[in-house]
Amino acid sequence: MTGVTRPHAPVMLTECLAHLSVQPGRWYIDGTFGAGGHTSAILAAGGRVLALDRDPSVRRFLDADALHEGRLLFAEGNFSELGAHAEHLGVAPVAGVLLDLGVSSMQLDEAARGFSFRQPGPLDMRMGTTGLSAADLVNHAPQEELASLIFRYGEDRYSRRIARRIAETRASAPIETTEALAETIARAYPPGQRRDHPARRTFQALRIAVNDELGALQGALEALERTLAPEGRAVVLTYHSLEDRIVKHFFKGSASLTLLHKKPLLASPDEVSRNPRARSAKLRAASNSPTPRRETP
Ligand SMILES: C[S@@+](CC[C@H](N)C(=O)[O-])C[C@H]1O[C@@H](n2cnc3c(N)ncnc32)[C@H](O)[C@@H]1O
């Protein structure tokens, strides 16, 4: 695609392409289109791409020529439905599926999306356009439920204190902005316990809950297992331990998928120095071929 600036740098691009093992003319699903960096590289290698994203604003990054030529298809939706989209559009079974999880730089940088505690904005955090927002959760979920999700998804040891402070604050007026929530969380934190911004973990937890990120990932893994052609490849980039654990267990427990590496691959120091987002990336790849069993005597 010429003349379009991509505000999100694709992570571990060379490694993703190598593990997808792109074959010209075959179909691949990019379940997390974003700014289209990975899709564009698959197209350049001769592959065809069904791109999915639950965020309709990414359409501006679609390559008009590739769409016109039918080498690129786009569907707005959840990647947990990737099998249904591939069937519906007549591209199943596919030669590979790529998932690059989390939010894009565009989503984080746009204050009105409400993902960032560093930018004032409405407390939204939805990647798509439907469902409950972070403000709905923060203002209406029971205190115990908030504590539990901040603990599970944010791994914050002060989850109970934060949930109590949120409940006290919202009793007088709803918490409707990122700033108001960040301030509430900062007041709940004991002094001297701040390695990073006290709101970072709670914001992560709310984002995961609002978008049901772990449920969607589990659904996508089950769908890709059914949608990959024999010898097809699955490549998943995760950015925190909860996601990586789900991917690792799924691939290990699958009767049809075989992990290509025991340990996840990490971004090179050079890439991390250029793109700090790559620092926490873990790549796991699997092939749709049964694990060879050891001969029994
Ligand atoms: C990290 S970005 C992908 C960046 C992309 N690989 C690139 O090179 O530009 C993740 C994208 O996946 C989308 N996304 C996250 N969860 C999704 C889901 N469950 N279904 C569909 N899209 C999802 C987000 O809206 C976001 O645009």
The ligand as a MOL file (V3000), in Angstrom:
LIG
                    3D

  0  0  0     0  0            999 V3000
M  V30 BEGIN CTAB
M  V30 COUNTS 27 29 0 0 0
M  V30 BEGIN ATOM
M  V30 1 C -1.8360 -5.2290 18.3500 0
M  V30 2 S -3.0550 -4.6910 17.2480 0 CHG=1
M  V30 3 C -2.6240 -5.5010 15.7540 0
M  V30 4 C -1.6050 -4.7560 14.9620 0
M  V30 5 C -1.3540 -5.3350 13.5940 0
M  V30 6 N -0.7840 -6.6640 13.6440 0
M  V30 7 C -0.4730 -4.4290 12.7900 0
M  V30 8 O 0.6120 -4.8650 12.3660 0
M  V30 9 O -0.8240 -3.2720 12.5880 0 CHG=-1
M  V30 10 C -4.4410 -5.6100 17.7320 0
M  V30 11 C -5.6950 -5.3760 16.8990 0
M  V30 12 O -6.5370 -6.4770 17.1190 0
M  V30 13 C -7.8470 -6.0430 17.3330 0
M  V30 14 N -8.4560 -7.0210 18.2220 0
M  V30 15 C -8.1640 -7.2980 19.5010 0
M  V30 16 N -8.9560 -8.2700 19.9750 0
M  V30 17 C -9.7650 -8.6430 18.9540 0
M  V30 18 C -10.7840 -9.6130 18.8070 0
M  V30 19 N -11.1510 -10.3930 19.8330 0
M  V30 20 N -11.3670 -9.7560 17.6130 0
M  V30 21 C -11.0030 -8.9610 16.5580 0
M  V30 22 N -10.0570 -8.0080 16.6330 0
M  V30 23 C -9.4400 -7.8520 17.8200 0
M  V30 24 C -7.7220 -4.6700 17.9480 0
M  V30 25 O -8.8870 -3.9060 17.6530 0
M  V30 26 C -6.4670 -4.1300 17.2610 0
M  V30 27 O -6.8030 -3.4120 16.1080 0
M  V30 END ATOM
M  V30 BEGIN BOND
M  V30 1 1 1 2
M  V30 2 1 2 3
M  V30 3 1 2 10
M  V30 4 1 3 4
M  V30 5 1 4 5
M  V30 6 1 5 6
M  V30 7 1 5 7
M  V30 8 2 7 8
M  V30 9 1 7 9
M  V30 10 1 10 11
M  V30 11 1 11 12
M  V30 12 1 11 26
M  V30 13 1 12 13
M  V30 14 1 13 14
M  V30 15 1 13 24
M  V30 16 1 14 15
M  V30 17 1 14 23
M  V30 18 2 15 16
M  V30 19 1 16 17
M  V30 20 1 17 18
M  V30 21 2 17 23
M  V30 22 1 18 19
M  V30 23 2 18 20
M  V30 24 1 20 21
M  V30 25 2 21 22
M  V30 26 1 22 23
M  V30 27 1 24 25
M  V30 28 1 24 26
M  V30 29 1 26 27
M  V30 END BOND
M  V30 END CTAB
M  END
